[in-house]
Amino acid sequence: MTDDLLLGRALVEEATKKSGLVWVRGDGSARALWHVWHEGAAHVVGDGPGEQPLPSGLVDGAVAEVTVRSKDKGGRVVAWTADVREPAPGSEEWQAAVEELKGKRLNAPDAETMTERWARECRVLRLTPRDVRTELPDGSLAAVPLPSPATTRRPAPAALPRLLFRRKRR
């Protein structure tokens, strides 16, 4: 392996390990996904009740684009192409990945039975790096936000600051 390839792989591994989220694009729009780095690949769980939705096109045998953000600044650090594999639930590879994912899953309502639920209702995917791009793209990578039931906060009423900050009169 050349030095550039080794350096690129080391950058992918280190940046992905340290980042809490990666942006993953299947055949549609990209989604932010929490993940764990385990045995040379990023692992994600989703598409089940109470779990993160996975991007469309993220199926066994597909290729995905992964963008890693900086944990402290939030900016893009590196992008890489991944081969997508879905280990069979209950297999040795699946069990090893799920043990790592389980430790990072926050606020699970069913922590004791979470792995059984993942085997029944969710998908665990392994994203193995294939190609590394360290150069920055030309132009903006901004995308239109996905539809959401969340709303934007409305402006504060004009009288609110006076009500909140008025001094008590004696």
C-alpha positions as CSV (number, residue, x, y, z in Angstrom):
1,M,0.0,0.0,0.0
2,T,1.2,3.5,-0.7
3,D,1.7,6.0,2.0
4,D,-1.2,8.1,0.7
5,L,-3.6,5.2,0.9
6,L,-2.4,4.3,4.4
7,L,-2.7,7.9,5.5
8,G,-6.2,8.1,4.0
9,R,-7.4,4.9,5.8
10,A,-5.9,6.1,9.1
11,L,-7.7,9.5,8.7
12,V,-11.0,7.7,8.0
13,E,-10.7,5.4,11.0
14,E,-9.6,8.1,13.4
15,A,-12.1,10.7,12.3
16,T,-15.0,8.2,12.2
17,K,-14.1,6.9,15.7
18,K,-14.1,10.3,17.2
19,S,-17.2,11.7,15.5
20,G,-20.6,11.1,17.1
21,L,-22.4,11.3,13.8
22,V,-21.7,10.5,10.2
23,W,-23.7,11.6,7.2
24,V,-24.6,8.7,5.0
25,R,-26.1,8.8,1.5
26,G,-27.6,5.8,-0.2
27,D,-29.4,6.5,-3.4
28,G,-31.3,9.5,-2.1
29,S,-30.6,12.2,0.3
30,A,-28.0,12.0,3.1
31,R,-29.0,11.4,6.7
32,A,-27.1,11.9,9.9
33,L,-26.6,8.6,11.7
34,W,-25.0,7.7,15.1
35,H,-22.6,4.8,14.7
36,V,-19.7,2.9,16.2
37,W,-16.4,2.0,14.6
38,H,-15.7,-1.7,15.1
39,E,-13.2,-4.0,13.4
40,G,-12.4,-1.6,10.5
41,A,-15.9,-0.4,9.7
42,A,-18.7,1.9,10.8
43,H,-21.8,0.0,12.1
44,V,-25.2,1.6,12.3
45,V,-28.6,0.3,13.5
46,G,-32.0,1.6,12.4
47,D,-35.2,1.3,10.5
48,G,-37.1,-0.1,13.4
49,P,-39.5,1.3,16.0
50,G,-37.7,3.9,18.2
51,E,-34.5,3.7,16.1
52,Q,-33.0,6.1,13.6
53,P,-34.3,5.9,10.0
54,L,-31.7,4.7,7.5
55,P,-31.3,6.4,4.1
56,S,-33.0,4.9,1.1
57,G,-30.8,2.6,-0.9
58,L,-28.8,1.4,2.0
59,V,-29.1,-2.3,1.4
60,D,-26.8,-5.3,1.5
61,G,-24.4,-5.1,-1.5
62,A,-24.9,-1.4,-2.1
63,V,-22.4,1.4,-2.1
64,A,-22.8,4.5,0.2
65,E,-21.2,7.8,0.5
66,V,-20.1,8.6,4.1
67,T,-19.1,12.1,5.2
68,V,-17.5,12.5,8.6
69,R,-17.9,15.7,10.6
70,S,-15.6,17.2,13.2
71,K,-17.0,16.5,16.7
72,D,-16.0,19.9,18.1
73,K,-16.5,22.2,15.1
74,G,-19.1,20.3,13.1
75,G,-17.4,20.8,9.8
76,R,-16.5,18.2,7.2
77,V,-13.3,16.3,7.9
78,V,-13.2,13.5,5.4
79,A,-15.6,11.7,3.0
80,W,-15.3,8.0,2.0
81,T,-17.1,5.5,-0.1
82,A,-18.4,2.4,1.7
83,D,-19.4,-1.1,0.8
84,V,-22.7,-1.9,2.7
85,R,-23.2,-5.3,4.2
86,E,-26.0,-6.5,6.4
87,P,-24.8,-9.3,8.7
88,A,-27.4,-12.0,9.4
89,P,-29.1,-11.4,12.8
90,G,-27.6,-13.7,15.4
91,S,-24.4,-14.4,13.4
92,E,-21.0,-14.0,15.1
93,E,-20.3,-10.8,13.2
94,W,-23.8,-9.4,14.0
95,Q,-23.3,-10.2,17.7
96,A,-19.9,-8.5,17.9
97,A,-21.3,-5.3,16.2
98,V,-24.4,-5.3,18.3
99,E,-22.4,-5.5,21.5
100,E,-20.5,-2.3,20.5
101,L,-23.7,-0.6,19.3
102,K,-25.5,-1.5,22.6
103,G,-22.9,0.4,24.6
104,K,-23.4,3.6,22.6
105,R,-27.2,3.5,22.4
106,L,-28.5,6.3,24.6
107,N,-31.9,6.4,26.3
108,A,-33.1,3.1,25.1
109,P,-36.5,2.3,26.7
110,D,-35.8,-1.4,26.7
111,A,-32.1,-1.7,27.5
112,E,-32.3,-5.3,28.7
113,T,-34.1,-6.6,25.6
114,M,-32.8,-4.2,23.0
115,T,-30.6,-6.7,21.1
116,E,-33.6,-9.1,20.7
117,R,-35.7,-6.2,19.4
118,W,-32.9,-5.2,17.0
119,A,-32.8,-8.8,15.7
120,R,-36.5,-8.9,15.1
121,E,-37.4,-5.4,13.9
122,C,-34.3,-3.5,12.9
123,R,-31.4,-3.6,10.5
124,V,-27.7,-3.6,11.5
125,L,-25.4,-2.5,8.7
126,R,-21.6,-2.6,8.3
127,L,-20.1,0.3,6.2
128,T,-16.6,-0.8,5.2
129,P,-14.4,1.9,3.7
130,R,-13.5,1.5,0.0
131,D,-12.3,4.8,-1.2
132,V,-11.1,7.9,0.6
133,R,-11.5,11.5,-0.6
134,T,-9.6,14.1,1.5
135,E,-10.0,17.1,-0.9
136,L,-12.8,19.6,-0.3
137,P,-15.6,19.8,-2.9
138,D,-16.2,22.9,-5.0
139,G,-19.4,24.7,-4.0
140,S,-21.8,24.2,-1.2
141,L,-22.9,20.9,0.1
142,A,-26.0,22.4,1.7
143,A,-29.2,20.4,1.1
144,V,-32.9,21.2,1.6
145,P,-33.9,20.0,5.1
146,L,-36.0,16.8,5.1
147,P,-39.7,17.2,5.9
148,S,-40.4,17.2,9.7
149,P,-43.4,17.8,12.0
150,A,-41.1,20.1,14.0
151,T,-41.8,23.8,13.8
152,T,-39.6,26.9,13.9
153,R,-39.9,29.1,16.9
154,R,-42.0,32.1,16.4
155,P,-40.7,35.6,17.2
156,A,-41.1,36.7,20.8
157,P,-44.0,39.2,21.3
158,A,-42.8,42.8,21.4
159,A,-43.9,43.3,25.0
160,L,-42.2,40.2,26.4
161,P,-38.8,41.8,27.1
162,R,-40.4,44.6,29.0
163,L,-42.4,42.1,31.1
164,L,-39.4,39.9,31.8
165,F,-36.9,42.6,32.6
166,R,-38.8,45.4,34.2
167,R,-37.6,46.4,37.6
168,K,-39.7,46.0,40.6
169,R,-40.9,49.3,41.8
170,R,-40.7,50.1,45.5
